[in-house]
Structures are given as structure tokens and as C-alpha cells.
Amino acid sequence: MGTAETRGGRGENPSLAALRAAVNEAAATREERLRSLERLAASLAPAGDASGEVNNHVHTIYSFSPYTPAMAALRGREAGLEVVGSVDHDSISAAREMTAACALLGLGSVTGCELRVELKAEAQATGPFAERKINNPDSPGLVYMTIQGVPADRIDQLDAFLEPIRGRRIERTRQMAESASALLVDAGFKAIDFEADILVRSMAREGGGVTERHLLAAVADRLISRFGRGRDLVEGIARSLGILAPAKQAASLADPGNPYLEYDILGLLKAGFIDRIFVQPGPEECIPASRAVAFALSIGAIPAYAYLGDVGESPTGDKKAEKFEDEFLGPLFVELRRLGYLAVTYMPPRNSRLQLERVRALCEEYGFMQISGVDINQPRQSFNCPELRESEFHHLVDSTWALVAHERLSSIDPALGLFSAANPLKGLDLGGRCALYARAGRGIDQRRPGSAADMAGAVLEGRYTR
């Protein structure tokens, strides 16, 4: 589980289906997957009209997802996206493959990572949010953030920065696995072996993150092994673990032909089991926000706060209805600005129009770049975000193209970072710079290696204007 390509391939030429499977083969090397994608791309029909959408928050096998970076890029093209971006938990290992795969497919690409940091230890974090749940359902005072637009020549630096964080998370997950195993053994299941059942399904050996989802997937395997598929599974989960599935989830779990069964069980366990075994992360895993922000700035990347907002019905079925940062969003934005954040990420499908309008207004008030994408980590989710076709959200498409330009141009010259003090366009306000960078991103020929260098030269020489 975690690498299966569950869509596509039906009715295809067998050789094309084999290439498609090779593109999504986690056990293959990055180079092998890209060679398979190149061969597959040569046989693809010309892309039709793009949807006008982008998605720069796709998780890959380097955190927990059914998609290799190459497959994520391919799925993005099939969805009509113009830009695809990888964001993995505690890992930047997908970046080079994502960039190369998107180039093969003629797509824009952006790369980054997601991590959790703490506000509790910050000297001035004394507002009403420092000891409350902010955007993390499991831990008060801890927040999810992303590091976006990572220059290609700084990937290794970011990986080295994240390595000890990954190590601490692996050890914490090991502790949780021991607790989960004890609960399962008490219920008559076979014990969980951390290396054989959890670590092996991750990409830790290649710099990938290990998350709670890897652990819960091992629990899901035990449940399916004992109860099989269908109604017996639903009843068995309730009887052995005391987890009653809501009616909608129960219907999916009881379907013997459900192709997403493992992921549906995982969602149920995340909502009804993880709290029994959860171990709060320590300061070596969730470092102070100021430290993470300072590092992101030092490599020319863009530190971004990930807005969640009060949750009603979770679109992925793994979050309970719960209140988060909406009650103290104004003071929180003040603190984010003080800490040096440059952007806020948010996902239109997750929030109400009122929430989205408020976040947009606050971003404009405090000068934050606005970044969006759909959080993809399981096969039921669509790569599309139809809201981005609406005029009120088109600025999120432009900001993604600005990220494309930022990433490509700052890899050539750090002065061309969107927020660089040496940027030739620094006299423009953020909106003006983003607009020009969006145009530059769209103007780069992703398939021609020298195109970005040409664009960089035009900006540096002052030939790139409105």
C-alpha cells in the first residue's frame, strides 16, 4: 500500500500500461522512473486545453501517498493542470524528480516541504494562540508550515536541515508503534514489527519522511488480514477496536470491491484510533518557528504558514469537526509577520467563502504572498481545484506561476528571488512583483533548458518590464 496507481491503465495498450506502472514504481530509481515517463510521454496525445488550474501541494511516496513524483506530474497533466508541485512531510527528496518530470510533460513545477514547528517557545508568543490548537489537530502550540519555492542548488542544504527532524520523528513513530502493537495483541492480532511493517513501506532510506499514516497503514493491514472485505470488516473493526464508522464511511468499508479500502480504513483510524497511541513531539522534532523561518530565508526559499480554519465536515474524512485558528486569526497574523513568514497557504476546497475572503483580506493587509493547492495524499482525491477557475481565485493561479519563476530564476541567480533585497524589481509592491513573475513563469519554456537562463538575463538587464 502507498504506491499503487489506482487510476488509469484500464483498456490501454499493454506496453503503455507497463510503462505507466514503471513510472509509479517506488522500488525503481528516480532515473528509471523518468526514463519510463519519457517513453510514455512520447506516446501521449497532445495535451488539450489546460484547465487553468494548478496544484502545488501534492504529497508523494516520500511522505505518504500512492504517487511517485513522476506519477504525480503525469496525473496532473491528465487532470489538465498547468503547474504541479510536490510538498512532502519533513522531506525535499521528491524535488528533483518532480522538476524533471514536469519538464518532460511541458508543465510548470514547484517544490517544497511541509513540517511542524512550535510557537510555544517563541519569546513573544504570548497571545491567545500559544497554548491552543492552531492548525494542528493533535498538538496545541504547534503549527504546520511549508517551505516553498526551493532553489535547485539549495535542495541538499534543506535535506540536511530536515534530516535530524526526520530522525526524531522516526523514533517517536517507533514509540507509537509499540503502543499500537500492544493494543492489537490484546485484541488478538499479530504484533507489529516496526522495521518490517512500517519502515519498509516508507522511503526513509532515500530521505523520505515517516508519518503516522505509515503506522496506521500497518494497522489497516492487520484488520484486512483478519476480517477480509465487506460487512465483516466493519463489524470486526467495531468489535475489536471499538471504532464505529459513520454511515458514509461504513458503506465504503463494507463494499467488497472498494479499490481504496486501505486508505478508507486509514482515514477511520486517524479519526478514531490515533489519539490512543499518540506521543506528543518534542522540541528537536518540532523546532521553533523562528529557526525554520530563518533557515528558509537563508536558502532563498519562501516560508509559509498553512491556514486550516475551523473544520466542519472533513473532505478527506480524517479530521473531526473542530475549531482552530479562526477565533484568533488577526493576532496570529501579527505574530507570523513578526517571525518573518512571507506567505500563507490555503486550500479553497477546505474552507467556506467567508473564511477564504477573510484570509485573503488579512494576507493583503499584512503583505503575505498567497499560495494554494489541494492537499493530495490518497487516491480518492482529485488533482483538480475547480474553484481556481473562478475569477475571485485567479490570483492563486498567478501566484503559483510566480513561484515557478522564483524557483527557476533564483536557482540561476539568488538576486532573482522574489523577495530578494537585490531583486531588480524590488521597487514594485508584492502584487506588482508577483504579476511580473507570473508572466515570467508562463514565459519559460519548461522543455528547453536554456529558457530560464534567458528569462533571468532579461530580468537582470532590465529588459523585462510590464
C-alpha positions as CSV (number, residue, x, y, z in Angstrom):
1,M,0.0,0.0,0.0
2,G,1.1,3.6,-0.6
3,T,2.5,3.1,-4.1
4,A,-0.4,1.6,-6.1
5,E,-1.6,3.5,-9.1
6,T,-5.3,3.1,-8.8
7,R,-6.5,5.0,-11.8
8,G,-5.5,4.7,-15.5
9,G,-4.2,1.7,-17.4
10,R,-7.6,0.1,-18.0
11,G,-8.1,-0.6,-21.7
12,E,-4.6,0.7,-22.5
13,N,-2.1,-0.9,-24.8
14,P,-0.3,-3.4,-22.5
15,S,3.1,-1.8,-23.2
16,L,1.8,1.6,-22.3
17,A,0.2,0.1,-19.1
18,A,3.5,-1.4,-18.2
19,L,5.3,2.0,-18.8
20,R,2.7,3.6,-16.6
21,A,3.3,1.1,-13.8
22,A,7.0,1.7,-14.2
23,V,6.5,5.4,-13.8
24,N,4.9,4.7,-10.4
25,E,7.3,2.1,-9.2
26,A,8.6,3.1,-5.8
27,A,11.3,0.5,-5.8
28,A,12.8,1.8,-9.0
29,T,15.4,4.6,-9.1
30,R,14.5,8.2,-9.9
31,E,16.3,7.9,-13.2
32,E,14.4,4.7,-14.2
33,R,11.1,6.3,-13.4
34,L,12.0,9.4,-15.5
35,R,13.1,7.2,-18.4
36,S,9.8,5.4,-18.3
37,L,7.9,8.7,-18.2
38,E,9.9,10.0,-21.2
39,R,9.0,6.9,-23.2
40,L,5.4,7.2,-22.1
41,A,5.2,10.9,-22.9
42,A,6.3,10.3,-26.5
43,S,3.1,8.2,-27.0
44,L,0.7,10.6,-25.2
45,A,-1.8,12.6,-27.3
46,P,-1.1,16.3,-27.4
47,A,-2.4,18.0,-24.3
48,G,-5.8,19.5,-24.8
49,D,-6.9,22.9,-23.4
50,A,-5.5,23.3,-20.0
51,S,-8.0,23.6,-17.2
52,G,-6.5,26.8,-16.0
53,E,-5.8,25.1,-12.7
54,V,-2.6,24.5,-10.7
55,N,-1.8,22.3,-7.7
56,N,1.4,22.8,-5.8
57,H,0.6,20.7,-2.7
58,V,0.8,17.1,-3.9
59,H,2.3,14.6,-1.5
60,T,4.4,11.8,-2.9
61,I,5.9,8.5,-1.8
62,Y,8.4,10.5,0.1
63,S,5.8,11.2,2.8
64,F,2.7,9.1,2.4
65,S,0.9,8.9,-1.0
66,P,0.2,6.5,-3.8
67,Y,2.2,8.5,-6.2
68,T,5.9,8.8,-7.1
69,P,6.8,12.4,-8.1
70,A,6.8,11.3,-11.8
71,M,3.3,9.8,-11.5
72,A,2.1,12.9,-9.6
73,A,3.3,15.0,-12.6
74,L,1.6,12.6,-15.0
75,R,-1.7,12.7,-13.1
76,G,-1.5,16.4,-13.0
77,R,-1.2,16.6,-16.8
78,E,-4.1,14.2,-17.2
79,A,-6.2,16.5,-15.0
80,G,-5.3,19.4,-17.3
81,L,-3.2,21.2,-14.8
82,E,-0.7,23.9,-15.8
83,V,1.6,23.5,-12.8
84,V,2.2,20.6,-10.4
85,G,4.2,20.9,-7.2
86,S,5.5,18.4,-4.6
87,V,5.2,19.1,-0.8
88,D,6.3,16.2,1.4
89,H,6.4,15.9,5.2
90,D,9.9,16.6,6.5
91,S,11.3,15.8,3.1
92,I,12.5,17.5,-0.1
93,S,13.5,14.2,-1.8
94,A,10.8,14.5,-4.4
95,A,12.0,17.8,-5.8
96,R,14.5,16.9,-8.5
97,E,12.2,14.1,-9.9
98,M,9.2,16.4,-9.8
99,T,11.0,19.2,-11.7
100,A,12.3,16.8,-14.3
101,A,9.0,15.0,-14.8
102,C,7.1,18.3,-15.2
103,A,9.7,19.4,-17.8
104,L,9.2,16.2,-19.8
105,L,5.4,16.9,-19.8
106,G,5.7,20.6,-20.5
107,L,4.3,21.6,-17.2
108,G,5.4,24.2,-14.7
109,S,6.8,22.8,-11.4
110,V,7.3,24.0,-7.9
111,T,8.9,22.2,-5.0
112,G,8.8,22.4,-1.2
113,C,8.3,20.6,2.0
114,E,5.9,20.6,5.0
115,L,6.9,20.5,8.6
116,R,5.6,21.2,12.1
117,V,7.1,23.9,14.2
118,E,6.3,25.3,17.6
119,L,5.2,28.8,18.7
120,K,5.2,27.9,22.4
121,A,8.8,28.7,22.9
122,E,8.9,32.0,21.0
123,A,9.7,34.9,23.2
124,Q,6.7,37.0,22.3
125,A,4.2,34.2,21.6
126,T,2.0,35.2,24.5
127,G,-1.2,35.7,22.5
128,P,-4.3,33.6,22.9
129,F,-3.0,31.0,20.5
130,A,0.4,30.0,22.0
131,E,-1.1,27.1,24.1
132,R,-4.1,26.4,21.9
133,K,-4.7,24.3,18.8
134,I,-3.7,26.4,15.9
135,N,-3.7,24.4,12.6
136,N,-2.6,21.1,14.1
137,P,-5.4,18.8,15.3
138,D,-3.0,16.8,17.5
139,S,-0.9,19.3,19.4
140,P,-1.5,22.7,20.9
141,G,1.1,25.4,20.2
142,L,2.4,23.5,17.2
143,V,1.8,24.7,13.6
144,Y,2.1,23.2,10.1
145,M,4.1,25.4,7.7
146,T,5.6,24.9,4.3
147,I,8.9,25.9,2.8
148,Q,8.1,26.8,-0.8
149,G,10.0,27.6,-4.0
150,V,13.2,25.9,-3.1
151,P,16.1,26.8,-5.5
152,A,17.5,23.7,-7.1
153,D,21.0,24.4,-5.9
154,R,19.8,24.5,-2.2
155,I,17.9,21.2,-2.1
156,D,20.8,19.4,-0.4
157,Q,21.1,22.1,2.2
158,L,17.4,21.7,3.0
159,D,17.7,17.9,3.1
160,A,20.5,18.2,5.7
161,F,18.4,20.6,7.7
162,L,15.4,18.2,7.7
163,E,17.4,15.0,8.4
164,P,17.5,15.3,12.2
165,I,13.9,16.2,12.2
166,R,13.1,13.0,10.3
167,G,15.2,11.0,12.7
168,R,13.3,12.3,15.7
169,R,10.0,11.6,14.1
170,I,11.0,8.0,13.2
171,E,11.9,7.4,16.9
172,R,8.6,8.9,18.0
173,T,6.7,6.8,15.5
174,R,8.5,3.7,16.8
175,Q,7.2,4.5,20.3
176,M,3.7,4.8,19.0
177,A,4.1,1.6,17.1
178,E,4.9,-0.2,20.3
179,S,1.7,1.1,21.9
180,A,-0.4,0.2,18.8
181,S,1.1,-3.2,18.8
182,A,0.2,-3.8,22.4
183,L,-3.4,-2.8,21.8
184,L,-3.6,-5.1,18.8
185,V,-2.1,-8.0,20.6
186,D,-4.6,-7.5,23.4
187,A,-7.3,-7.7,20.8
188,G,-5.9,-10.9,19.3
189,F,-3.9,-9.6,16.4
190,K,-0.3,-10.3,15.4
191,A,2.2,-7.8,16.8
192,I,3.6,-5.0,14.6
193,D,7.2,-5.1,13.7
194,F,8.4,-1.5,13.2
195,E,11.1,-2.3,10.5
196,A,9.1,-4.9,8.6
197,D,5.6,-3.4,8.8
198,I,6.2,0.4,8.9
199,L,9.7,1.5,7.9
200,V,9.8,-0.8,4.9
201,R,6.7,0.9,3.4
202,S,8.3,4.3,3.7
203,M,11.1,6.0,1.6
204,A,13.2,6.7,4.7
205,R,16.2,5.1,3.1
206,E,16.1,7.9,0.4
207,G,15.4,10.8,2.6
208,G,11.6,10.3,2.8
209,G,9.5,11.1,5.9
210,V,7.8,8.6,8.1
211,T,4.4,9.7,9.4
212,E,1.6,8.4,11.5
213,R,-0.1,7.3,8.2
214,H,2.6,4.7,7.7
215,L,1.9,3.3,11.2
216,L,-1.9,3.3,10.6
217,A,-1.4,1.5,7.3
218,A,0.2,-1.3,9.1
219,V,-2.8,-1.5,11.5
220,A,-5.1,-1.5,8.4
221,D,-3.2,-4.5,7.0
222,R,-3.9,-6.4,10.2
223,L,-7.6,-5.6,10.1
224,I,-8.0,-6.7,6.5
225,S,-5.9,-9.8,7.1
226,R,-8.3,-10.9,9.9
227,F,-11.7,-9.7,8.7
228,G,-11.3,-9.6,5.0
229,R,-13.5,-7.3,2.9
230,G,-17.2,-6.4,3.2
231,R,-19.6,-6.1,6.2
232,D,-17.4,-8.4,8.4
233,L,-14.7,-5.9,8.2
234,V,-16.9,-3.0,9.5
235,E,-18.2,-5.2,12.3
236,G,-14.8,-6.5,13.1
237,I,-13.3,-3.1,13.5
238,A,-16.1,-2.1,15.8
239,R,-15.8,-5.3,17.9
240,S,-12.0,-5.5,18.2
241,L,-11.1,-1.8,18.4
242,G,-14.4,-0.2,19.4
243,I,-14.4,2.2,16.4
244,L,-17.8,2.8,14.9
245,A,-17.6,4.1,11.4
246,P,-20.1,6.9,10.4
247,A,-22.7,5.7,7.9
248,K,-21.0,7.1,4.8
249,Q,-17.6,5.6,5.8
250,A,-19.2,2.3,6.8
251,A,-20.8,1.9,3.4
252,S,-17.5,2.4,1.7
253,L,-15.7,0.0,4.0
254,A,-18.4,-2.6,3.6
255,D,-18.1,-2.6,-0.2
256,P,-16.1,-5.7,-1.1
257,G,-15.0,-4.2,-4.4
258,N,-13.7,-0.9,-2.9
259,P,-10.4,-0.1,-4.6
260,Y,-9.5,2.4,-2.0
261,L,-10.2,0.2,1.0
262,E,-6.8,0.6,2.7
263,Y,-6.9,4.3,2.5
264,D,-10.5,4.4,3.8
265,I,-9.5,2.3,6.8
266,L,-6.6,4.7,7.4
267,G,-8.9,7.7,7.5
268,L,-11.1,5.9,10.0
269,L,-8.1,5.1,12.2
270,K,-6.8,8.6,12.0
271,A,-10.1,9.9,13.4
272,G,-10.8,7.1,15.9
273,F,-7.6,5.4,16.9
274,I,-4.5,7.6,16.7
275,D,-5.4,9.5,19.9
276,R,-5.0,6.3,21.9
277,I,-1.3,5.9,21.0
278,F,-0.2,9.4,20.1
279,V,3.0,10.7,21.5
280,Q,3.5,14.4,21.5
281,P,6.5,15.5,19.5
282,G,9.4,17.2,21.3
283,P,11.4,20.4,20.5
284,E,14.0,18.5,18.5
285,E,11.3,17.3,16.1
286,C,9.1,20.4,16.1
287,I,11.7,23.2,16.2
288,P,10.9,26.8,17.0
289,A,9.1,28.6,14.1
290,S,11.7,31.3,14.1
291,R,14.5,28.8,13.4
292,A,12.7,27.2,10.5
293,V,11.7,30.6,9.0
294,A,15.3,31.9,9.3
295,F,16.7,28.8,7.6
296,A,14.1,29.0,4.7
297,L,15.1,32.6,4.2
298,S,18.8,31.8,4.2
299,I,18.4,29.4,1.2
300,G,16.2,31.8,-0.7
301,A,13.0,29.8,-0.2
302,I,9.7,31.1,1.0
303,P,8.4,30.2,4.5
304,A,4.6,30.0,4.5
305,Y,2.0,29.4,7.3
306,A,-0.6,26.7,6.4
307,Y,-4.1,28.1,7.2
308,L,-6.5,25.4,8.2
309,G,-9.5,27.2,9.7
310,D,-12.4,25.8,11.7
311,V,-13.3,22.4,10.3
312,G,-16.8,21.2,9.6
313,E,-17.0,18.0,7.5
314,S,-13.5,17.0,6.5
315,P,-13.2,16.5,2.8
316,T,-10.7,13.6,3.3
317,G,-12.5,12.0,6.3
318,D,-9.5,12.2,8.6
319,K,-10.3,15.3,10.6
320,K,-13.1,15.8,13.1
321,A,-15.3,18.9,13.2
322,E,-13.2,21.2,15.3
323,K,-12.3,24.8,15.9
324,F,-8.8,26.0,15.1
325,E,-7.3,29.5,14.4
326,D,-10.3,31.4,13.2
327,E,-11.1,32.9,16.6
328,F,-7.6,34.5,16.9
329,L,-6.6,34.9,13.3
330,G,-5.8,38.6,13.5
331,P,-3.3,38.3,16.4
332,L,-1.8,35.2,14.8
333,F,-1.1,37.1,11.6
334,V,0.7,39.7,13.6
335,E,2.9,37.0,15.1
336,L,3.5,35.4,11.8
337,R,4.7,38.7,10.4
338,R,7.0,39.3,13.4
339,L,8.5,35.8,12.9
340,G,9.4,36.6,9.3
341,Y,6.9,34.5,7.4
342,L,6.5,35.6,3.8
343,A,3.4,33.7,2.7
344,V,0.2,32.0,3.7
345,T,-1.0,28.8,2.0
346,Y,-4.7,27.8,1.9
347,M,-6.9,25.4,0.1
348,P,-10.2,26.7,-1.3
349,P,-11.9,23.3,-1.2
350,R,-11.4,23.1,2.5
351,N,-12.9,26.4,3.6
352,S,-16.1,28.4,3.3
353,R,-16.2,31.6,1.1
354,L,-16.4,33.7,4.3
355,Q,-13.2,32.0,5.6
356,L,-11.4,32.5,2.3
357,E,-12.4,36.1,2.0
358,R,-11.1,36.8,5.5
359,V,-7.8,35.1,4.9
360,R,-7.3,36.9,1.6
361,A,-8.0,40.3,3.2
362,L,-5.6,39.6,6.0
363,C,-2.9,38.5,3.6
364,E,-3.3,41.7,1.7
365,E,-3.2,43.7,4.9
366,Y,0.0,42.1,6.3
367,G,1.7,41.7,2.9
368,F,1.8,37.9,2.7
369,M,2.1,36.1,-0.6
370,Q,-0.9,33.9,-1.2
371,I,-0.2,30.3,-2.2
372,S,-2.7,27.5,-2.7
373,G,-3.1,23.9,-3.7
374,V,-5.1,20.8,-3.0
375,D,-3.5,18.5,-0.3
376,I,-3.2,15.2,-2.2
377,N,-2.2,12.1,-0.2
378,Q,-4.7,9.4,-1.1
379,P,-6.3,8.1,-4.4
380,R,-9.9,9.2,-3.8
381,Q,-8.8,12.9,-4.1
382,S,-8.9,14.8,-7.4
383,F,-5.9,16.7,-8.6
384,N,-8.3,19.4,-9.7
385,C,-9.4,22.5,-7.8
386,P,-12.4,23.9,-9.9
387,E,-12.5,27.0,-7.6
388,L,-9.3,28.3,-9.2
389,R,-11.3,28.7,-12.5
390,E,-13.4,31.4,-10.8
391,S,-12.2,35.0,-11.2
392,E,-12.0,35.7,-7.5
393,F,-9.4,32.9,-7.1
394,H,-7.3,33.6,-10.2
395,H,-4.7,35.4,-8.2
396,L,-3.8,32.0,-6.7
397,V,-3.0,30.7,-10.2
398,D,-0.8,33.7,-10.8
399,S,1.0,33.3,-7.5
400,T,1.8,29.7,-8.4
401,W,3.3,30.8,-11.7
402,A,5.2,33.4,-9.8
403,L,6.6,30.6,-7.6
404,V,7.6,28.8,-10.8
405,A,9.6,31.8,-11.9
406,H,11.0,32.4,-8.4
407,E,12.3,28.8,-8.2
408,R,13.8,28.7,-11.6
409,L,15.3,32.2,-11.7
410,S,16.7,32.2,-8.2
411,S,18.5,28.9,-9.0
412,I,20.4,30.8,-11.6
413,D,21.0,34.0,-9.6
414,P,19.9,34.4,-5.9
415,A,19.3,38.1,-6.6
416,L,16.3,37.0,-8.7
417,G,14.5,35.5,-5.7
418,L,11.0,37.0,-5.5
419,F,11.8,38.5,-2.0
420,S,15.5,39.2,-2.5
421,A,16.6,42.6,-1.4
422,A,18.8,42.7,-4.6
423,N,15.9,41.9,-6.9
424,P,15.8,44.4,-9.9
425,L,12.0,44.6,-9.4
426,K,12.2,45.4,-5.6
427,G,10.7,48.8,-6.2
428,L,7.4,47.2,-7.0
429,D,5.0,46.2,-4.3
430,L,4.4,42.5,-3.8
431,G,1.4,42.4,-6.1
432,G,3.4,44.0,-8.9
433,R,6.3,41.7,-8.5
434,C,4.1,38.6,-8.4
435,A,2.3,39.8,-11.5
436,L,5.6,40.1,-13.4
437,Y,6.9,36.9,-12.1
438,A,3.7,35.1,-13.0
439,R,4.2,36.3,-16.6
440,A,7.9,35.2,-16.5
441,G,6.9,31.8,-15.2
442,R,4.4,31.3,-18.0
443,G,7.1,32.6,-20.5
444,I,9.7,29.9,-19.6
445,D,9.7,27.0,-22.0
446,Q,9.8,24.1,-19.5
447,R,11.1,21.7,-22.1
448,R,14.1,24.0,-23.2
449,P,16.9,24.1,-20.6
450,G,18.2,27.5,-21.6
451,S,14.8,29.2,-21.4
452,A,15.0,30.0,-17.7
453,A,18.5,31.4,-18.2
454,D,17.3,33.7,-21.0
455,M,14.5,34.9,-18.8
456,A,16.9,35.5,-15.9
457,G,19.1,37.6,-18.1
458,A,16.1,39.7,-19.3
459,V,15.1,40.5,-15.7
460,L,18.7,41.3,-14.6
461,E,19.3,43.5,-17.6
462,G,16.0,45.4,-17.1
463,R,14.6,44.2,-20.4
464,Y,11.7,42.5,-18.6
465,T,9.1,45.1,-17.8
466,R,5.3,45.5,-17.9
